[in-house]
Amino acid sequence: MRFDVTILGVGSASPILGRHPTAQLLTCGHEQYLIDCGEGTQYQLLKYKLRPHQLKHIFISHLHGDHYFGLVGLLSSLNLSGRQEPICITGPRGLNEVITLAFKYAESPPRFAIHYTEVETTRSYLIFENQYLSVETIPLQHRVPCAGYLFRQKTNPNAPQHPLRSYAFCSDTRYDASIIDYVRGVSLLYHEATFCDDLAHQAADRFHATAREAAQVAQQAQVGGLLIGHFSTRYKDLNRFLTEAQEVFPRTQIAEEGTTFEI
C-alpha cells in the first residue's frame, strides 16, 4: 500500500523567493492528509499536480501564520469548485473561530460541512483512526500551543508480509528530549531545523531547533530516516543544514519542495 509524503513548503515565518511556508501532503493508500497549510499551499498543490478536492482531513500544528494562513484560501477554493463532501480539520484551540469568522464576513458560507477537532497540545493521545491509519499527537515546546502528529500505518490485510510504517511530523519546537520517546523507532521523522549551530542561542530563545539538535533527536530515537525543514531566511545555502545534521545522523535529507519521500 502506498505510504509517502510530498513536501509543499520548507520555509519559516519570513517570506523568501523559492521557499514556501510549511505544508506537506501525506498519502496512505488512496487517502490524502494535509499537514499544515501555510500561505500559498493551494498553489503548490496545483504546481505539483496534486488534487486538493481529494482531501478529507487537514492537521494543523499551531496558530502561527506560516502554518495555517493558506487554509481559508484553500477552503474557499474548494467551496467555489462546488465541493459537497465534508472535510475534517484538526488543530489547536481557536482555529475553528478563525475559519468561521472568515466565511462569515465574506458572506460565503461553505456548501460542505467542516468538522473540527480541537487538539490538546500538552499530552500524547490518539486523535484520529480509520481502517488504514492511526494518528497520535506529539506535545511540542513552542511559543504558542503546538502539536506534532504521528501517523502509523495499520494492518494491511492485502500485504501482511510488509512491516507497518510510521511518519512523525514535529514542527515547530525547540530541542526537547521528551520527543524522543514519542517518535522512537518511526520509519521517517520530520523535525524542524530553523537554525544552524552559529545561531543556536537564537534557536533556544525563539523555541526553535538547530539542524544538529534535530539529528540528535533522530539518533537517540533510532528512527529510520530524518527530514529537516523550516529553514530561516538568514541561510541561502541549505547544504549547511545537511552537513551539520549528517555529522550526527547520516540518514538525514533536506525536505525539498516538490519531492515525494517514500516512508
Secondary structure, 3 states (H helix, E strand, C coil): CCEEEEEEECECCCCECCECECEEEEEECCEEEEEEECCCHHHHHHHCCCCHHHCCEEECCCCCHHHCCCHHHHHHHHHHCCCCCCEEEEECCCHHHHHHHHHHHHCCCCCCCEEEEECCCCCCCEEEECCCEEEEEEECCCCCCCEEEEEEECCCCCCCCCCCCEEEEECCCCCCCCHHHHHCCCCEEEEECCECHHHHHHHHHCCCCEHHHHHHHHHHHCCCCEEEECECCCCCCCHHHHHHHHCCCCCEEECCCCCEEEC
